[in-house]
């Protein structure tokens, strides 16, 4: 179901290049180049006049000299291409504005009594608990989640387990699911969707604003055009009230006490 964004992939690939290591490699080649030149010059100056360097050996060392020089130039050219690729990917991120993006992140903005997440189970679970924490890491709610494999949707009304209304802000979701053997299921990605309202460049990385949050563009896992007319969301259902628990897009409002 995932529609990968090639622009974001290109940006992630360019950003993943360790610039420090690249600079160190180029510096190391340059140092070797200077050292080689110094040694070659010293060797020519201090060679025995009665036993001068063989022409074949001299030519061999000149070939090595040229090889080191080419490595330095190649390293600089590759780095320049990577910089251009990263810059083009960052500029292309402006096209994200106005589109619907699904971002891999645990954080969602609670606003006007509503926060939403999507989570995915790779296999059937015997039990699933959805743990919501605040910015300080304190647990503010625990919800019984779906157990069937696939993608599910959670809508939270912003109240804690005592029914208190919590302040707006970013809250995080953790999926704690166990299989039939009692082993925790580790691969349970969480994502948040919303309209991209802005893009900014920070330290050479494109940052997009989705649902009032700033996240790296490389975390976008799905990108699509928004429809001309809004699509009606399915009515919230609660499995405890007779909702269809097999529906992959089921909404789970409220908190379990």
Residue pairs with C-beta under 8 A, 6 or more apart in sequence:
1 151
2 221
2 222
3 221
3 222
3 223
3 224
4 221
5 220
5 221
5 222
5 223
7 89
7 92
7 93
7 95
8 89
8 93
8 217
8 218
8 220
8 223
10 85
10 89
11 86
11 89
11 90
11 92
11 93
11 205
11 206
11 217
11 218
12 218
14 82
14 85
14 86
14 89
15 86
15 204
15 205
15 218
17 82
22 75
22 79
22 82
25 75
26 72
26 75
26 76
26 79
29 68
29 71
29 72
29 75
30 72
32 68
33 65
33 68
33 69
33 72
36 64
36 65
36 68
37 65
40 61
40 65
43 53
44 53
47 53
86 204
89 206
90 201
90 204
90 205
90 206
93 199
93 206
93 208
93 217
94 199
96 196
96 199
96 208
96 217
96 220
96 223
97 196
97 197
97 198
97 199
98 195
98 196
98 226
99 195
99 196
99 223
99 224
99 225
99 226
100 193
100 194
100 195
100 196
100 223
100 224
100 225
100 226
101 193
101 194
101 195
101 196
101 208
101 210
101 220
101 222
101 223
102 118
102 191
102 192
102 193
102 220
102 221
102 222
102 223
103 191
103 192
103 193
103 194
103 208
103 210
103 215
103 219
103 220
103 221
104 189
104 190
104 191
104 219
104 220
104 221
105 190
105 191
105 192
105 213
105 215
105 219
106 117
106 172
106 173
106 174
106 190
107 170
107 171
107 172
107 192
107 213
108 115
108 116
108 117
108 170
108 171
108 172
108 173
108 192
108 211
108 213
109 115
109 168
109 169
109 170
109 211
109 212
109 213
110 156
110 158
110 166
110 167
110 168
110 169
110 170
110 171
111 168
111 212
112 168
113 157
113 158
113 165
114 155
114 156
114 157
114 158
115 155
115 156
115 158
115 171
116 153
116 154
116 155
116 156
116 192
116 193
117 153
117 154
117 156
117 173
117 190
117 191
117 192
118 151
118 152
118 153
118 154
118 190
118 191
118 192
118 193
119 130
119 145
119 151
119 152
119 154
119 173
119 175
119 188
119 189
119 190
119 191
120 150
120 151
120 152
120 188
120 189
120 191
121 128
121 146
121 147
121 148
121 149
121 150
121 152
121 175
121 177
121 185
121 188
122 149
122 185
122 187
122 188
123 149
123 179
123 185
124 147
124 148
124 149
124 179
124 180
125 147
125 177
125 178
125 179
125 185
126 147
126 178
126 179
126 180
126 182
127 147
127 177
127 178
128 144
128 145
128 146
128 147
128 175
128 176
128 177
128 178
129 142
129 143
129 144
129 145
129 175
129 176
129 177
130 142
130 143
130 144
130 145
130 154
130 173
130 174
130 175
130 176
130 252
131 139
131 141
131 142
131 173
131 174
131 175
131 176
132 139
132 140
132 141
132 142
132 143
132 156
132 171
132 172
132 173
132 255
133 139
133 140
133 171
133 172
133 174
134 140
134 166
134 169
134 171
134 172
135 169
135 170
135 171
140 160
140 161
140 166
140 171
141 156
141 159
141 160
141 161
141 255
142 161
142 255
142 256
143 154
143 156
143 252
143 254
143 255
143 256
144 239
144 252
144 256
145 152
145 154
145 175
145 177
145 252
146 152
146 239
146 245
146 250
146 252
147 177
148 245
148 246
148 248
150 248
151 248
151 249
152 248
152 249
152 250
152 252
153 249
153 250
153 251
153 252
154 173
154 251
154 252
155 236
155 251
155 252
155 253
156 171
156 253
156 254
156 255
157 253
157 254
157 255
158 165
158 166
158 168
159 165
159 166
159 254
159 255
160 166
160 255
161 255
161 256
161 257
170 213
173 190
174 190
175 188
175 190
176 184
177 184
177 185
177 188
178 184
178 185
179 185
191 221
192 210
192 211
192 213
193 210
193 211
193 222
194 210
194 211
194 212
195 210
195 211
195 226
196 208
196 209
196 210
197 209
197 210
198 208
198 209
199 206
199 207
199 208
199 209
199 217
200 206
200 207
200 209
200 214
201 207
205 216
205 217
205 218
206 216
206 217
206 218
207 214
207 215
207 216
207 217
208 214
208 215
208 216
208 217
208 220
233 251
234 247
234 249
234 251
235 251
236 251
236 252
236 253
237 243
237 244
237 247
237 250
237 251
238 252
238 253
238 254
239 245
239 250
239 252
243 250
244 250
